Amino acid sequence: MCTDREYGGTAIKGLWNDMEKYQSLAEPFNSELAKGETPDMWWTRLGRQETNRLLVKVARSILSITPHAADPERAFSFMGMTHSSIRNRFKPSTVGSMAQIKSYLLIRPPEEV
């Protein structure tokens, strides 16, 4: 996380200016991806052109976040086990409540349950 102490007020103003330039596709943000270039490589190239470009650091940090769907997959798996062809008389609200209770029990330490 960026702090004023680390970057200073002028750097934050520079970030704001860069965001406006990026939004309006002004130089240097008007260059297109080269063939085979990834968005991370594009931002890295921009970072080499200008030193201490805070927007490049922010963009590369955002691009480094790994998306995953483990929680929804876990919930659907539990719902499938709870509402199966054998146990199919539950109302949707009951199945949802059961999933919430199971989720609560999984994230709490045993001494809290």
Backbone bond lengths (Angstrom), bond angles and torsions (degrees), N, CA, C in turn:
res aa  C-N    CA-C-N  psi(-1)  N-CA   C-N-CA  omega(-1)  CA-C   N-CA-C  phi
1 M - - - 1.452 - - 1.531 108.43 -
2 C 1.286 116.10 137.28 1.457 121.79 -178.27 1.521 109.94 -85.97
3 T 1.314 116.22 137.93 1.456 120.78 177.18 1.516 109.14 -122.43
4 D 1.349 115.85 156.60 1.464 119.85 176.51 1.519 111.17 -60.65
5 R 1.342 115.83 -34.76 1.460 119.73 -179.41 1.522 110.04 -63.77
6 E 1.349 115.88 -38.58 1.451 120.43 -177.59 1.528 111.99 -75.22
7 Y 1.326 117.70 -40.54 1.458 121.00 -174.06 1.522 114.09 -110.75
8 G 1.302 118.54 -24.51 1.459 121.48 179.85 1.520 111.92 82.42
9 G 1.325 115.53 158.75 1.455 121.73 -177.17 1.512 113.75 -62.16
10 T 1.340 117.41 -34.15 1.464 119.31 -179.16 1.526 110.90 -68.37
11 A 1.315 116.77 -33.04 1.470 119.78 178.07 1.521 110.46 -67.49
12 I 1.326 117.11 -37.74 1.458 120.61 178.12 1.532 109.85 -65.40
13 K 1.323 116.89 -39.85 1.468 120.21 176.06 1.532 110.05 -64.43
14 G 1.322 116.33 -38.16 1.467 120.73 176.41 1.520 111.17 -63.82
15 L 1.324 116.83 -38.88 1.462 121.25 176.67 1.526 109.86 -61.27
16 W 1.318 116.06 -45.26 1.461 120.89 179.99 1.534 110.40 -61.41
17 N 1.324 116.21 -44.38 1.472 120.52 178.38 1.525 111.33 -62.08
18 D 1.337 115.96 -42.61 1.462 119.83 178.52 1.524 111.31 -64.04
19 M 1.328 117.27 -37.24 1.461 120.22 178.30 1.528 110.44 -64.19
20 E 1.321 116.41 -39.80 1.470 120.01 177.58 1.532 110.89 -66.29
21 K 1.344 116.72 -41.03 1.461 120.62 177.32 1.528 110.82 -63.28
22 Y 1.324 115.75 -42.94 1.466 120.42 179.61 1.526 110.59 -61.42
23 Q 1.324 115.82 -45.11 1.469 120.73 -178.64 1.531 111.50 -63.56
24 S 1.304 117.22 -35.81 1.471 120.08 -179.42 1.528 112.63 -92.72
25 L 1.346 116.63 5.15 1.471 123.08 -179.83 1.519 112.74 57.30
26 A 1.327 115.76 38.79 1.465 120.90 176.75 1.531 109.57 -82.72
27 E 1.319 115.59 165.11 1.470 122.31 177.54 1.525 109.83 -56.03
28 P 1.289 122.95 134.63 1.456 131.31 4.13 1.531 113.08 -93.58
29 F 1.322 117.98 8.22 1.460 121.82 -173.66 1.522 112.99 -84.57
30 N 1.321 118.20 6.30 1.452 121.36 -179.45 1.525 112.67 -93.53
31 S 1.317 117.58 -0.19 1.464 119.61 178.83 1.531 109.64 -77.73
32 E 1.320 115.20 144.74 1.456 120.41 -178.79 1.519 110.26 -92.94
33 L 1.331 114.93 164.32 1.459 120.17 175.61 1.523 109.05 -65.35
34 A 1.310 116.33 133.47 1.459 119.95 174.49 1.529 107.97 -75.64
35 K 1.323 116.25 162.17 1.460 119.98 179.86 1.535 109.50 -60.12
36 G 1.315 115.90 127.17 1.459 121.13 -179.85 1.521 114.51 81.92
37 E 1.312 117.64 0.58 1.462 121.61 -178.38 1.534 109.88 -87.47
38 T 1.311 116.62 134.09 1.454 121.68 177.04 1.527 109.25 -89.60
39 P 1.336 118.19 162.70 1.467 119.38 176.12 1.533 112.50 -56.53
40 D 1.331 117.64 -37.92 1.469 119.80 178.56 1.525 110.78 -63.89
41 M 1.320 116.72 -40.51 1.463 120.46 178.27 1.533 110.58 -65.36
42 W 1.344 117.05 -37.59 1.465 121.60 178.48 1.522 110.07 -61.90
43 W 1.338 116.90 -47.39 1.463 120.61 179.44 1.526 111.09 -65.35
44 T 1.334 117.20 -37.06 1.472 120.31 177.75 1.523 109.99 -63.13
45 R 1.322 116.73 -42.50 1.474 121.11 177.78 1.530 110.33 -59.98
46 L 1.333 116.91 -42.75 1.467 119.48 177.75 1.524 111.05 -63.82
47 G 1.316 116.39 -37.77 1.460 120.26 179.62 1.509 112.68 -64.93
48 R 1.334 117.27 -30.10 1.468 120.60 178.09 1.527 111.58 -72.71
49 Q 1.330 116.13 -30.95 1.464 119.98 -178.80 1.522 111.43 -70.05
50 E 1.295 117.02 -39.50 1.467 121.64 -177.44 1.522 108.15 -125.39
51 T 1.301 117.37 128.36 1.460 120.25 -179.56 1.528 110.43 -79.95
52 N 1.297 115.92 148.88 1.469 124.27 177.35 1.532 113.21 55.22
53 R 1.291 116.56 39.72 1.462 120.49 175.27 1.525 107.43 -82.23
54 L 1.321 116.05 106.22 1.460 121.88 -174.96 1.526 111.75 -65.52
55 L 1.314 118.44 -33.70 1.460 121.40 179.31 1.529 110.67 -62.16
56 V 1.321 117.03 -36.08 1.469 120.90 177.43 1.524 109.55 -63.41
57 K 1.311 116.71 -43.06 1.468 120.27 179.08 1.516 111.49 -63.70
58 V 1.331 116.20 -41.24 1.468 120.33 179.18 1.529 110.12 -65.28
59 A 1.330 117.14 -47.10 1.463 121.34 -178.72 1.519 111.23 -62.02
60 R 1.317 117.93 -43.83 1.469 120.77 -179.65 1.523 110.91 -67.57
61 S 1.332 117.85 -32.15 1.464 120.70 175.82 1.525 110.31 -66.27
62 I 1.321 116.33 -42.83 1.470 120.15 178.93 1.527 110.53 -65.16
63 L 1.321 117.44 -42.06 1.460 120.86 179.86 1.526 112.66 -67.11
64 S 1.324 118.02 -20.43 1.467 120.40 -178.97 1.526 112.83 -82.47
65 I 1.343 117.71 -7.15 1.460 120.88 179.48 1.527 108.55 -72.55
66 T 1.310 116.04 126.96 1.456 121.41 -179.35 1.522 110.02 -91.30
67 P 1.327 117.50 115.98 1.465 118.84 177.99 1.526 110.19 -76.49
68 H 1.281 116.07 146.69 1.460 120.00 175.32 1.519 109.25 -151.05
69 A 1.306 115.85 161.92 1.456 121.41 -177.17 1.529 110.93 -125.95
70 A 1.323 117.12 32.20 1.456 120.32 -176.20 1.526 112.22 -63.29
71 D 1.328 118.24 -44.26 1.467 120.33 -178.07 1.523 112.50 -63.31
72 P 1.347 119.29 -49.77 1.468 117.91 177.18 1.528 112.90 -61.54
73 E 1.344 117.30 -38.62 1.467 119.72 178.73 1.522 110.53 -63.12
74 R 1.313 116.34 -40.38 1.464 120.74 178.02 1.528 110.40 -62.88
75 A 1.329 116.26 -42.83 1.469 120.32 179.93 1.529 111.01 -64.09
76 F 1.342 117.78 -44.27 1.458 119.98 179.03 1.525 111.39 -65.44
77 S 1.319 116.35 -36.36 1.463 119.89 177.17 1.523 110.51 -62.12
78 F 1.333 116.13 -46.05 1.462 119.73 178.74 1.527 110.74 -63.55
79 M 1.344 116.33 -42.20 1.468 119.89 179.82 1.528 109.99 -61.76
80 G 1.328 117.48 -38.41 1.460 121.16 178.44 1.512 112.02 -64.53
81 M 1.340 116.98 -37.65 1.461 119.85 178.11 1.527 111.10 -72.58
82 T 1.324 116.55 -34.21 1.464 120.67 -177.27 1.520 111.31 -77.59
83 H 1.305 116.90 -43.10 1.471 121.81 -176.26 1.524 108.04 -110.14
84 S 1.305 116.36 77.92 1.462 121.75 -176.84 1.527 110.12 -102.13
85 S 1.329 115.48 -177.71 1.464 119.06 178.60 1.526 111.33 -67.29
86 I 1.320 117.02 -24.50 1.469 120.46 178.02 1.532 109.80 -80.99
87 R 1.327 116.10 -42.19 1.478 120.41 -179.64 1.518 108.52 -109.67
88 N 1.307 116.19 78.58 1.457 119.18 -175.20 1.526 113.28 -114.47
89 R 1.310 117.79 14.12 1.465 119.34 -178.76 1.522 113.24 -97.97
90 F 1.312 116.70 2.40 1.461 118.91 177.47 1.519 110.03 -70.28
91 K 1.310 116.27 142.03 1.459 120.40 171.87 1.530 107.70 -73.33
92 P 1.321 118.00 152.45 1.463 119.74 177.91 1.532 112.39 -56.14
93 S 1.327 117.47 -36.55 1.464 119.65 179.39 1.532 110.95 -66.15
94 T 1.326 117.43 -34.41 1.471 120.92 178.57 1.526 110.34 -67.55
95 V 1.332 115.98 -44.45 1.471 120.09 179.02 1.529 109.66 -62.70
96 G 1.332 117.22 -41.64 1.464 120.84 177.62 1.512 112.17 -62.30
97 S 1.331 116.75 -41.90 1.466 120.88 178.58 1.522 110.82 -64.87
98 M 1.327 116.78 -40.70 1.472 120.32 178.43 1.532 110.71 -63.36
99 A 1.320 116.58 -39.77 1.465 120.34 178.68 1.524 110.71 -65.42
100 Q 1.334 117.50 -39.42 1.463 120.70 178.12 1.518 111.19 -64.55
101 I 1.319 116.61 -42.22 1.475 120.32 179.38 1.521 110.05 -64.11
102 K 1.334 117.17 -45.92 1.468 119.70 179.21 1.527 110.90 -61.10
103 S 1.326 116.97 -42.89 1.455 121.01 178.77 1.526 110.77 -61.13
104 Y 1.321 116.35 -43.22 1.471 120.86 178.52 1.514 110.14 -60.81
105 L 1.334 117.15 -44.37 1.463 120.76 -178.20 1.528 112.00 -66.88
106 L 1.327 117.45 -31.86 1.463 120.73 -179.56 1.521 112.83 -72.36
107 I 1.327 118.22 -32.65 1.472 119.20 -175.64 1.519 113.03 -91.92
108 R 1.320 118.60 -10.65 1.463 121.69 -179.80 1.529 110.45 -91.42
109 P 1.322 117.27 142.07 1.456 119.71 173.34 1.536 109.44 -65.75
110 P 1.334 117.83 150.34 1.468 121.15 -176.52 1.536 113.71 -54.15
111 E 1.323 118.22 -34.03 1.464 119.93 -177.10 1.532 112.23 -69.48
112 E 1.345 118.10 -19.19 1.460 121.24 179.41 1.524 112.09 -86.80
113 V 1.312 118.08 -18.60 1.467 120.72 -175.65 1.492 112.09 -81.91
